[in-house]
Amino acid sequence: APGSLLATAEAMRAAGLLLAWALLHPAATQQCHPASPGGVLRFTDRHAEIRVPALHRVPSSLDPLYGLVRRCLDLIQQNPLPTELLRAALNDPGSVRTSQVVQYELGYVVCAAVALLFTVAVPVAGMCFCYCRSRRRCGGRLRAHRRSLGCRRRCLLACLSFTSLIILISVTCAFVTSQRVKAQMEPGLGAVPVTLRTLRQHLANVPQVAPLSWQGVQMVVDKFEVPRKQIISDLGGLSRSVGLSIHAQLKAMTYAALADLQDRAGDLQTSLHHLQILDRTARALAAARAELEPALRERRRRVVALLDDPRCTSCASVLGRAQSLELGADYSKVPSVEKVLKALADLPRSDFAEMIRQGNGTFNSIPELAVERMAQVIQDLRDEMARTAEKVQSIADGFPLPDYTRPVSEALVKVEDRSQPYLREVERFERYRWIAGTVLCSIVLLILACNVTGMALGAYGLSKREDPSDYECRGEAGAKFLLVGVGLAFLFSWLLILLVFATFLVGGNIQTLVCRNWVNQEIYKFIDTPGNLPPSMNLTRQLNLRRDSNLSSLYRDCKSGAGLWEVLQLDRSYDLDEHLKTPKYTADFQKRLGDFTAHLGDIRLLRSEGRQDLETFARSGADEVDYGRFQEEMKNPVVQTSLPGLARNLEGLQKMQRNSTVAGRLGAEARALWQMQNSTVQSQEALVEKLGESVQFLSRLAPHLKERVKRTLATTASVEARLPVQAQQILRQEIGCFTRKELRYFTQYLNWVGQMLREDVASCQPLATALDNGRVILCDRIADPWNAFWFSLGCCTFFLIPNIIFAVRLTKHFRPIRNRLM
């Protein structure tokens, strides 16, 4: 049909445009795909597992008490760090004079004098009180009843209650802080060797000091497994990826050429078919005309004679139409296509469908062919990755940290060994302190219990006494409870003051001499000052540090996260950048990829016999036939006069006749015309219609036949020639993209190695963290509750003096009054 022919032409034009686009945009100009998020390597930092965890001061409800104690200690010890005294003690201990120590510790000396005075005076006062009581000279009966006794009694009750409340608050704080010291002392002391061991482990994990300690730098080197696995994984998909890319970029051009070739094969088949129809139909029409001509002539003679009969009524109007009844188109005059059919005899000699299927299959097998051809180079590249891993190992083998970390590790071992006896002694004395503190605090609670019981019984006895001079057992019992509390206070107050002073002397000096100067970094400045430390304690020499380094700057650098690389300035002795140059590890890998070439085979779209068929088709002369002559002849009808029209006219005249004989003959002639139309003319008209389809197709194809065949042959030859060339270009492009992608993996890894070795793996931050942790443990977690303990216990001790006075005075009011003179 015309519609199908038009669609075929449009499809051919579209294929031509697609092919032109493919030729104008060669595959070699394609760019690499942008890096995907999967192109970024992730390196897990297992080194963080051995870092020193940072400790921090935990906010507490006792912080106001800690602050008060620190302010009191600042008042007691206002002197700064005794640099001269410490220098002399460290360099020449024999030159230290006692007067210097007393002058610096003057505040503590005054406190010691007060404690000594308290220790002597209170027991002496207790003995005097006991002697007076034995002589009935102290705390006896009231001599006379006065109205002011009630007011005085209430005042004494209030004062003793207030004093007891202060003692209760103080002893509660003492209990809490003592328990906190005990709770913090054990983990605090345990944290010392743990921190030292962690530091040693951290330092041991940095270099390769011994085969058994290859963990720091070696761990970083071992992380080459991350890019190696990624590259191996990429190599596994490289060949198929290259094949798919070649296929994807060349399929438009190839499929367009195959579609064009399929269209020409279709043109050949269809043209041959229509030429055969054209030849057969023209012959059939010429033969049918020769058969129809005598019958039509006889039928015209009979109809004209009938209509010319005088008996035929009103027949003159149809006579002229019957006289013009004759044949129309004469197909014996159209051009012959026998020559063209002879030229196309035995065509097509090749199976174009199978040829196109094979070409399509060969092209579609490019991915599998690429996998096969690239198998050996992929294996070589995998072997090359194993050799590259050995090269990367040289980074760990040549890293220069052992000379620096070995002295530090040895120093930490010595500190850990020497600290163990002291830590055990501190733990033992802390246990004794806790026991003594718990016992004495319990005694203070017993004194408070005596006070509360005495005041309660005495007040109740007074309320039940009708006559102040009467005896009341409850009041007497209250007085005795108060005197028991007084006796306990006299008996144990000196032990309390001794415990207070002992803990005060230790905790106060730790706070003022160590913690205060640790916070403001005066200790670091003292260590940094030349001459303050003896040669045996020269950290710069012992730790193999650079001469211009000092502890303060090292602490600040390490605190900010600097690595040993920067702190020790290792770049002076080890050119890390030289060891981390990417070409050093990728040159062979890159060369193998650069030298690789692969021939993916020739793709034959059109074999020689198919080409000969198309060339024969173009030279057959199908385009030289005068198809216009066929079209002109087809414009003429088979019969000039319409047989159906004439038959209807005769049928109409039959109804008008009066003569039955004439009417019968008219009907017979009409039926003869209908029979001729249905049996002969209609079959010829069907042949004409069939002839018209073939003529229309051939007339539209003929003007462009040679041009299309020529273009198809040229395009097919061009595509067959370009496919191997462009396949190689795409192969080189894909390998280039792959190479750049894998080089980025190498670069990422080597950059990460440089960062880790300079900042993280060889980080000295654990050293600064350990120093900060030591301050937190000693000052915030131990010294603060320790000092709060003696401060609270000291308040209890000193408030026992007014407690004794108020209790003794109050006992007189709980006993019966004698009105007689004594």
C-alpha positions in Angstrom: 0.0 0.0 0.0 1.2 3.6 -0.4 1.2 4.1 3.4 3.6 1.2 3.9 5.9 2.4 1.2 5.9 5.9 2.7 6.8 4.4 6.1 9.6 2.4 4.6 11.0 5.5 3.0 10.8 7.4 6.3 12.6 4.6 8.1 15.4 4.7 5.6 15.8 8.4 5.9 15.9 8.1 9.7 18.5 5.4 9.5 20.6 7.6 7.2 20.4 10.5 9.7 21.4 8.2 12.5 24.3 7.0 10.6 25.4 10.5 9.7 25.2 11.5 13.4 27.3 8.5 14.3 29.9 9.4 11.7 30.0 13.0 12.8 30.4 12.1 16.5 33.1 9.4 16.7 33.2 7.3 19.8 36.7 8.4 20.6 35.6 11.8 21.7 33.6 10.4 24.6 34.7 11.5 28.0 35.3 9.4 31.2 32.4 9.0 33.5 32.6 11.4 36.5 33.9 9.8 39.7 31.1 8.2 41.6 30.8 8.2 45.5 32.0 4.6 45.3 35.4 5.9 44.0 36.3 7.3 47.4 38.1 4.8 49.6 37.3 4.5 53.3 40.1 3.6 55.7 39.0 2.5 59.2 41.3 3.8 62.0 41.8 0.9 64.3 44.6 2.8 65.9 42.0 4.7 67.9 41.5 1.6 70.0 44.8 2.1 71.8 44.5 5.8 72.4 44.4 7.1 75.9 40.8 8.0 76.8 40.5 11.6 78.0 39.2 12.1 81.6 37.3 15.1 82.6 36.1 16.7 85.8 32.6 15.5 86.5 30.3 18.3 88.0 29.3 17.5 91.6 27.0 18.9 94.3 30.2 19.2 96.4 31.8 21.6 94.0 31.0 24.7 96.2 32.7 22.9 99.1 35.7 22.1 96.9 35.9 25.8 95.8 35.7 27.0 99.5 38.6 24.7 100.5 40.8 25.8 97.6 40.2 29.5 98.6 41.2 28.7 102.1 44.3 26.9 101.0 45.2 29.9 98.8 45.0 32.1 101.9 47.1 29.6 103.9 49.7 29.2 101.1 50.1 32.4 99.1 53.6 31.8 97.9 54.2 30.9 94.2 56.1 27.8 93.0 59.5 27.8 94.9 61.7 27.5 91.8 64.9 28.3 93.7 64.1 25.8 96.5 63.2 23.1 94.0 66.3 23.7 91.9 68.5 23.3 94.9 66.6 20.2 96.1 66.9 18.5 92.8 70.5 19.5 92.0 72.1 19.6 95.5 69.8 18.3 98.2 72.4 19.0 100.9 72.3 22.7 100.3 68.6 23.0 101.2 68.2 24.8 104.5 65.3 24.2 106.9 64.7 27.9 107.2 63.9 28.0 103.5 61.4 25.2 103.8 59.8 26.8 106.9 59.7 30.2 105.2 57.8 28.7 102.2 55.6 26.5 104.4 54.9 29.3 106.9 51.1 29.0 106.5 51.3 25.3 107.2 53.6 25.9 110.2 51.1 28.2 111.7 48.4 25.6 111.2 50.7 23.0 112.7 51.1 25.2 115.8 47.4 25.6 116.1 46.9 21.9 115.8 49.6 21.2 118.4 48.0 23.7 120.8 44.6 22.1 120.3 46.1 18.6 120.7 47.6 19.6 124.1 45.1 22.1 125.4 41.9 20.1 124.9 43.1 16.9 126.7 44.5 19.1 129.6 41.2 20.9 129.8 39.4 17.5 129.9 41.6 16.3 132.7 41.0 19.5 134.7 37.2 19.1 134.1 37.3 15.6 135.3 39.2 16.6 138.5 36.7 19.4 139.2 33.8 17.0 138.7 35.4 14.5 141.1 35.6 17.3 143.7 32.2 18.5 142.9 33.6 21.9 142.0 32.4 22.0 138.4 29.0 21.6 136.8 27.1 21.2 140.1 23.8 22.4 141.4 22.3 25.9 140.9 22.3 27.7 144.2 19.0 29.6 143.9 16.0 29.8 141.6 15.8 32.9 139.5 13.4 33.9 136.7 16.2 34.3 134.3 17.0 30.5 134.5 14.4 29.6 131.9 15.7 32.2 129.4 19.2 31.1 129.9 18.2 27.4 129.6 16.5 28.1 126.3 19.5 30.0 125.0 21.8 27.2 125.9 19.5 24.7 124.2 19.5 26.7 121.0 23.2 27.2 121.0 23.9 23.5 121.6 21.4 22.5 118.9 23.0 24.9 116.4 26.4 23.6 117.2 25.2 20.1 116.9 23.6 20.9 113.5 26.9 22.3 112.2 28.8 19.3 113.5 26.2 17.0 111.9 26.5 18.8 108.5 30.3 18.7 108.8 30.5 15.0 109.7 28.1 14.1 106.9 30.4 15.9 104.4 33.3 14.2 106.0 31.7 10.8 105.5 30.7 11.6 101.9 34.1 13.0 100.9 36.0 10.2 102.7 34.0 7.6 100.8 34.6 9.5 97.6 38.3 9.6 98.2 38.2 5.8 98.8 36.1 5.3 95.6 38.4 7.4 93.5 41.7 6.4 95.0 41.7 2.8 93.9 40.8 3.4 90.2 43.0 6.5 90.3 46.0 4.5 91.5 45.1 1.8 89.0 45.0 4.3 86.2 48.6 5.2 86.6 50.1 1.9 85.4 47.3 1.5 82.9 48.0 4.9 81.4 51.8 4.2 81.3 51.2 0.9 79.7 48.8 2.5 77.1 51.4 5.1 76.4 54.1 2.4 75.9 51.7 0.5 73.7 50.9 3.6 71.7 54.6 4.3 71.2 55.3 0.6 70.5 52.6 0.6 67.9 54.1 3.6 66.0 57.4 2.2 64.6 58.6 -1.2 63.8 61.0 -1.4 66.8 60.8 -5.2 66.7 59.1 -7.8 64.6 56.5 -8.3 67.2 55.5 -4.7 67.4 54.8 -3.9 63.8 51.4 -2.3 64.4 51.5 1.4 64.1 53.2 2.2 60.8 52.8 -1.4 59.8 49.0 -1.1 60.3 48.9 1.9 58.0 51.0 0.0 55.4 48.7 -3.0 55.8 45.8 -0.7 54.8 47.1 -1.0 51.3 44.8 -4.0 51.3 41.8 -1.5 50.9 42.9 0.0 47.5 44.4 -3.4 46.4 41.0 -5.1 46.9 39.2 -2.3 45.2 41.6 -2.4 42.2 41.4 -6.2 42.0 37.6 -5.8 42.1 37.7 -3.2 39.3 40.1 -5.4 37.3 37.5 -8.2 37.5 35.0 -6.1 35.7 37.4 -4.2 33.4 37.2 -6.4 30.3 33.4 -6.7 30.3 33.1 -3.0 31.0 35.4 -2.2 28.1 33.4 -4.6 25.8 30.1 -3.1 26.9 31.4 0.4 26.3 32.6 -0.4 22.8 29.3 -2.0 22.1 27.3 0.9 23.5 29.3 3.6 21.7 29.3 1.8 18.3 25.9 0.2 18.3 24.2 3.3 16.8 26.5 3.3 13.8 26.5 -0.5 13.4 22.7 -0.9 13.8 22.1 2.0 11.4 24.3 0.3 8.8 22.6 -3.0 9.3 19.2 -1.4 9.1 20.2 0.3 5.8 21.5 -3.0 4.5 18.3 -4.7 5.5 16.3 -2.0 3.7 18.3 -2.5 0.4 17.9 -6.3 0.7 14.2 -5.6 1.1 14.2 -3.3 -1.9 15.8 -6.1 -3.9 13.3 -8.7 -2.9 10.3 -6.4 -3.3 11.5 -4.9 -6.6 12.0 -8.4 -8.0 8.6 -9.4 -6.8 6.9 -6.4 -8.4 8.8 -6.7 -11.7 7.6 -10.3 -11.9 4.0 -9.1 -11.2 4.4 -6.4 -13.7 5.5 -8.7 -16.5 2.9 -11.4 -15.8 0.1 -8.9 -15.4 0.9 -7.0 -18.6 0.9 -10.3 -20.5 -2.3 -11.4 -18.9 -4.0 -8.1 -19.7 -2.9 -8.3 -23.3 -4.1 -11.8 -23.7 -7.5 -11.0 -22.0 -7.9 -8.0 -24.3 -7.4 -10.2 -27.4 -10.0 -12.7 -26.1 -12.5 -9.9 -25.2 -12.3 -8.0 -28.4 -14.4 -10.4 -30.8 -16.9 -11.1 -28.1 -17.4 -7.4 -27.4 -17.6 -6.6 -31.1 -20.4 -9.3 -31.6 -22.2 -8.0 -28.5 -22.1 -4.4 -29.9 -23.5 -5.5 -33.3 -26.4 -7.4 -31.7 -27.3 -4.5 -29.3 -27.1 -1.9 -32.0 -29.3 -4.0 -34.4 -31.9 -4.5 -31.6 -32.0 -0.8 -30.7 -32.3 0.1 -34.4 -35.4 -2.2 -34.7 -38.5 0.0 -35.5 -40.5 -2.0 -33.0 -38.2 -0.9 -30.1 -39.9 2.0 -28.4 -37.8 4.9 -27.2 -34.6 3.1 -28.1 -32.9 5.9 -30.1 -31.6 7.5 -26.9 -29.5 4.5 -26.0 -28.4 3.7 -29.6 -25.4 6.2 -29.6 -24.1 4.7 -26.3 -24.3 1.2 -27.7 -22.5 2.2 -30.9 -19.5 3.5 -28.8 -19.1 0.1 -27.1 -15.4 -0.8 -27.7 -12.2 -1.8 -25.9 -10.1 0.8 -24.0 -6.5 0.2 -22.6 -4.1 -1.8 -24.8 -1.3 -3.3 -22.6 0.5 -4.8 -25.5 1.9 -1.3 -26.1 3.6 -0.9 -22.5 7.4 -1.4 -22.2 8.7 -4.9 -21.6 10.6 -5.7 -18.4 12.0 -9.0 -19.7 15.5 -7.6 -19.9 15.4 -6.4 -16.3 14.1 -9.8 -15.1 16.7 -11.5 -17.1 19.4 -9.4 -15.4 17.9 -10.2 -12.0 17.6 -13.9 -12.7 18.7 -16.2 -9.9 18.8 -13.2 -7.4 19.3 -13.0 -4.6 22.1 -15.5 -4.6 23.0 -14.7 -0.9 20.8 -15.0 2.2 20.7 -11.4 3.4 18.7 -12.3 6.5 21.3 -14.8 7.7 24.1 -12.4 6.7 22.6 -9.5 8.8 22.0 -12.0 11.7 25.6 -13.1 11.7 26.9 -9.5 11.5 24.6 -8.5 14.4 25.7 -11.6 16.4 29.4 -10.8 15.8 28.9 -7.3 16.9 26.9 -8.2 20.0 29.7 -10.7 21.0 32.2 -7.9 21.5 31.8 -7.9 25.3 32.6 -11.6 25.6 35.4 -11.3 23.0 36.9 -8.4 25.1 36.8 -10.7 28.2 38.6 -13.4 26.4 41.3 -11.1 24.8 42.0 -9.2 28.1 42.2 -12.2 30.4 46.0 -12.4 30.3 46.6 -8.7 30.9 44.1 -8.8 33.8 46.1 -11.6 35.4 49.4 -9.8 34.9 47.9 -6.7 36.5 46.8 -8.8 39.5 50.3 -10.1 39.9 51.6 -6.6 39.6 49.4 -5.5 42.5 51.2 -8.2 44.7 54.5 -6.7 43.7 53.3 -3.2 44.5 52.3 -4.3 48.0 55.9 -5.3 48.5 57.0 -1.9 47.4 54.6 -0.2 49.8 56.1 -2.3 52.6 59.3 -0.2 52.2 57.5 2.7 53.8 57.3 0.8 57.1 60.8 -0.6 56.8 62.4 2.8 56.5 60.3 4.8 59.0 62.8 6.5 61.5 60.7 6.7 64.7 62.5 3.9 66.7 65.4 6.3 67.7 62.8 8.6 69.3 60.2 6.2 70.7 62.6 3.7 72.2 64.0 6.1 74.9 60.4 7.2 75.7 59.2 3.6 76.0 62.2 2.7 78.2 61.5 5.8 80.4 57.9 4.8 80.8 58.9 1.2 81.8 61.2 2.7 84.5 58.5 5.0 85.7 56.0 2.1 85.8 58.3 -0.2 87.7 59.4 2.5 90.2 55.9 3.7 90.8 54.5 0.3 91.8 55.9 0.3 95.4 54.8 3.8 96.0 51.4 3.1 94.7 51.0 0.1 97.0 52.1 2.2 99.9 49.7 5.0 99.0 46.9 2.4 98.7 47.8 1.0 102.2 47.9 4.4 103.9 44.7 5.4 102.2 43.1 2.3 103.7 44.3 3.3 107.1 43.1 6.8 106.6 39.7 5.6 105.6 39.4 3.3 108.6 40.6 6.0 111.0 38.3 8.6 109.4 35.3 6.3 109.5 35.9 5.4 113.2 36.4 9.0 114.3 33.4 10.2 112.3 31.4 7.5 114.0 32.6 8.8 117.3 31.5 12.3 116.3 28.1 10.9 115.4 28.1 9.2 118.9 28.8 12.5 120.5 25.9 14.1 118.5 23.7 11.2 119.6 24.6 11.9 123.2 23.8 15.6 122.7 20.4 14.9 121.1 19.4 12.3 123.6 20.6 14.5 126.5 18.7 17.5 125.3 15.6 15.5 124.6 15.6 13.8 128.0 16.5 16.9 129.9 13.9 19.1 128.2 11.3 16.3 128.8 12.3 16.0 132.5 12.0 19.7 133.1 8.6 19.8 131.6 7.4 17.1 134.0 9.0 18.6 137.1 6.6 20.5 139.3 9.1 21.9 141.7 12.5 22.9 140.5 14.0 21.5 143.6 12.4 18.1 143.1 14.4 15.1 141.8 13.5 14.0 138.3 15.3 10.9 136.8 14.8 11.9 133.2 16.4 15.3 133.6 19.3 13.6 135.5 19.7 11.1 132.7 19.7 13.9 130.1 22.5 15.6 132.0 24.5 12.4 132.2 24.1 11.8 128.4 25.5 15.3 127.8 28.4 14.6 130.1 29.1 11.4 128.2 29.3 13.4 125.0 31.6 15.9 126.7 33.8 13.0 127.9 34.0 11.5 124.4 34.8 14.9 122.9 37.7 15.4 125.4 38.9 11.8 124.9 39.0 11.8 121.1 39.4 15.4 120.0 43.2 15.1 119.9 42.9 12.1 117.6 40.6 14.1 115.4 42.9 17.1 115.2 45.9 14.8 114.4 44.0 13.1 111.6 42.9 16.6 110.3 46.4 17.9 110.4 48.0 14.9 108.7 45.5 14.9 105.9 45.6 18.7 105.7 49.4 18.7 105.4 49.4 16.2 102.6 46.3 17.4 100.7 47.1 21.1 101.1 50.6 20.8 99.7 49.3 18.7 96.8 46.8 21.4 96.0 49.0 24.4 96.4 52.4 23.0 95.3 51.3 20.6 92.5 47.7 21.2 91.3 47.7 24.9 91.4 51.0 25.1 89.5 49.9 22.3 87.2 46.8 24.2 86.1 48.7 27.4 85.3 51.5 25.3 83.7 54.1 26.8 86.1 55.5 23.2 86.5 56.1 23.0 82.7 57.9 26.3 82.8 60.1 25.2 85.7 61.0 22.0 83.7 61.7 24.1 80.6 64.1 26.5 82.4 67.7 25.4 81.8 69.5 24.3 84.9 66.4 23.6 87.0 66.7 19.8 86.4 69.8 17.8 87.0 71.5 16.2 83.9 70.1 12.8 84.8 66.6 14.3 84.4 67.3 16.1 81.1 64.2 15.1 79.0 65.5 16.6 75.8 68.6 14.5 75.9 67.1 11.3 77.3 64.1 11.4 75.0 66.2 12.3 72.0 64.2 15.5 71.4 65.4 18.4 69.3 67.4 20.9 71.4 65.2 23.8 70.8 62.1 21.9 72.1 60.6 22.4 75.5 57.9 20.7 77.5 55.4 23.6 77.3 55.6 23.9 73.5 55.5 20.1 73.2 52.5 19.9 75.4 50.6 22.6 73.5 51.5 21.0 70.2 50.4 17.5 71.4 47.3 19.0 73.0 46.3 20.5 69.6 46.7 17.1 68.0 50.1 17.5 66.4 51.9 14.3 65.4 55.3 13.1 66.4 56.3 13.8 62.8 55.8 17.6 63.4 56.9 17.6 67.0 60.2 15.8 66.4 60.7 17.4 62.9 61.3 14.0 61.3 61.3 15.5 57.9 64.9 16.5 58.5 65.9 12.8 58.5 63.3 11.1 56.4 61.9 12.4 53.1 58.3 11.0 53.5 57.1 12.8 50.3 59.7 11.0 48.3 58.5 7.6 49.6 54.9 8.6 48.9 55.2 9.6 45.3 52.5 7.8 43.3 54.7 6.9 40.2 57.0 5.0 42.4 54.3 2.4 42.9 52.2 2.8 39.8 54.7 3.0 37.0 54.7 -0.7 36.1 50.9 -1.0 36.6 50.4 2.0 34.3 52.9 0.8 31.7 51.2 -2.6 31.4 47.9 -0.9 30.8 49.4 1.6 28.4 51.1 -1.1 26.3 48.1 -3.3 26.0 46.4 -3.6 22.6 43.7 -6.1 21.7 42.2 -7.0 18.2 38.6 -7.7 18.7 38.1 -9.2 15.3 36.7 -8.0 12.0 32.9 -7.5 11.8 31.6 -8.4 8.3 28.3 -6.7 7.7 28.1 -7.6 3.9 29.8 -10.5 2.3 31.1 -10.4 -1.4 28.1 -12.3 -2.8 25.7 -9.9 -1.1 27.6 -7.0 -2.5 27.5 -8.5 -6.0 23.7 -9.0 -5.6 23.2 -5.3 -4.7 25.5 -4.1 -7.5 23.6 -6.4 -10.0 20.4 -5.0 -8.7 21.6 -1.4 -9.3 22.8 -2.3 -12.9 19.7 -4.3 -13.8 18.0 -1.3 -15.5 15.0 -1.4 -13.2 15.3 2.3 -13.0 15.3 2.8 -16.8 11.9 1.3 -17.4 9.2 3.8 -18.5 6.7 3.3 -15.7 4.9 6.4 -16.8 3.7 4.6 -19.9 2.1 2.0 -17.6 0.4 4.7 -15.6 -0.9 6.4 -18.8 -2.3 3.2 -20.0 -3.9 2.4 -16.7 -5.9 5.7 -16.9 -7.9 4.1 -19.8 -10.7 1.7 -18.8 -10.9 -1.8 -20.0 -14.0 -1.0 -22.1 -14.7 2.6 -23.2 -18.4 2.4 -22.5 -19.6 1.2 -19.1 -21.1 -2.2 -19.5 -23.1 -1.9 -16.2 -24.5 1.5 -17.3 -25.5 0.1 -20.7 -27.1 -3.0 -19.1 -29.2 -0.8 -16.8 -30.4 1.3 -19.8 -31.5 -1.9 -21.6 -33.3 -3.0 -18.5 -35.1 0.3 -18.3 -36.1 0.1 -22.0 -37.4 -3.5 -21.4 -40.0 -2.1 -19.1 -41.2 0.4 -21.6 -41.8 -2.0 -24.5 -45.2 -3.1 -25.7 -43.8 -5.8 -27.9 -42.9 -8.8 -25.8 -40.4 -10.1 -28.3 -38.4 -6.9 -28.3 -38.7 -6.7 -24.5 -37.4 -10.3 -24.2 -34.4 -9.6 -26.5 -33.6 -6.4 -24.5 -33.5 -8.4 -21.2 -31.3 -11.1 -22.8 -28.8 -8.5 -24.1 -28.8 -6.8 -20.7 -28.0 -10.1 -19.0 -25.3 -10.9 -21.5 -23.7 -7.5 -20.7 -23.8 -8.2 -17.0 -22.2 -11.6 -17.5 -19.4 -10.1 -19.6 -18.8 -7.4 -16.9 -18.7 -9.9 -14.1 -16.8 -12.7 -15.8 -14.3 -10.9 -18.0 -14.1 -7.1 -17.4 -13.9 -7.3 -13.6 -11.0 -9.8 -13.7 -9.1 -7.5 -16.0 -9.8 -4.5 -13.7 -8.4 -6.6 -10.8 -5.3 -7.2 -12.8 -5.1 -3.5 -13.6 -5.3 -2.7 -9.9 -2.6 -5.2 -9.0 -0.5 -3.8 -11.8 -1.0 -0.3 -10.4 0.5 -1.3 -7.0 3.6 -2.7 -8.6 4.0 0.3 -10.9 3.6 2.7 -8.1 6.3 1.0 -6.0 8.7 0.7 -8.9 8.1 4.2 -10.1 8.9 5.6 -6.6 12.0 3.4 -6.1 13.5 3.6 -9.6 14.7 7.3 -9.5 16.7 6.7 -6.2 17.7 3.0 -6.8 21.3 3.5 -7.8 21.9 6.3 -5.3 20.6 4.2 -2.4 22.4 1.1 -3.4 25.6 3.1 -3.8 25.2 4.8 -0.5 24.4 1.5 1.3 27.5 -0.2 -0.2 29.7 2.8 0.7 28.2 3.0 4.3 28.6 -0.7 4.9 32.2 -0.6 3.7 32.9 2.5 5.8 31.4 1.0 8.9 33.3 -2.2 8.4 36.5 -0.2 8.1 35.8 2.1 11.0 34.6 -0.4 13.5 38.1 -1.9 14.3 39.7 1.6 14.4 37.0 3.1 16.6 36.9 0.0 18.8 40.7 0.4 19.4 40.1 4.1 20.2 37.4 3.3 22.7 39.5 0.5 24.1 42.4 3.0 24.7 39.9 5.6 26.1 38.4 3.1 28.5 41.8 1.8 29.6 42.9 5.4 30.1 39.8 6.2 32.2 40.4 3.0 34.2 44.0 3.9 34.7 43.2 7.3 36.0 40.5 5.9 38.3 42.9 3.3 39.8 45.7 6.0 40.1 43.2 8.0 42.1 43.0 5.0 44.5 46.7 4.9 44.8 46.8 8.7 45.4 44.1 8.5 48.0 45.9 5.8 49.9 49.3 7.4 49.8 47.8 10.8 50.8 46.0 9.0 53.7 49.3 7.3 54.6 51.1 10.6 54.7 48.3 12.2 56.9 48.3 9.2 59.3 52.0 9.1 59.7 52.3 12.8 60.1 49.3 13.4 62.4 47.4 10.3 63.6 49.3 7.1 63.9 52.4 9.0 65.1 50.3 11.4 67.2 51.6 12.6 70.5 48.1 13.6 71.6 48.0 10.6 74.0 51.0 12.1 75.8 49.2 15.4 76.4 46.0 13.5 77.3 47.9 11.3 79.8 49.3 14.5 81.5 45.8 16.0 81.6 44.4 12.7 82.9 47.0 12.7 85.7 45.9 16.2 86.7 42.3 15.2 86.7 42.9 12.0 88.7 45.2 13.6 91.3 43.7 17.0 91.6 40.0 16.8 90.7 39.1 13.3 91.7 41.4 12.7 94.7 42.8 16.0 96.1 39.5 17.8 96.0 37.5 15.3 98.1 40.6 14.6 100.2 40.9 18.3 101.2 37.1 18.5 101.6 37.4 15.6 104.0 39.9 17.2 106.4 38.1 20.5 106.1 34.8 19.0 107.1 36.4 16.9 109.9 38.3 20.0 111.1 35.0 21.9 111.3 33.6 19.0 113.5 36.7 19.1 115.7 36.8 22.9 116.3 33.0 23.0 116.9 33.4 20.4 119.6 34.9 23.2 121.9 31.6 25.3 122.0 29.8 22.0 122.0 31.6 21.0 125.3 31.0 24.4 126.9 27.3 24.5 126.0 26.7 20.9 127.1 28.5 21.4 130.5 26.5 24.6 131.2 23.2 22.9 130.2 23.7 20.0 132.5 23.1 22.3 135.6 19.6 23.1 134.3 18.6 19.5 134.0 19.4 18.7 137.7 17.2 19.6 140.7 17.8 23.0 142.3 18.7 23.2 146.0 17.5 26.3 147.7 19.7 26.0 150.7 23.1 27.6 150.9 26.1 25.3 150.3 
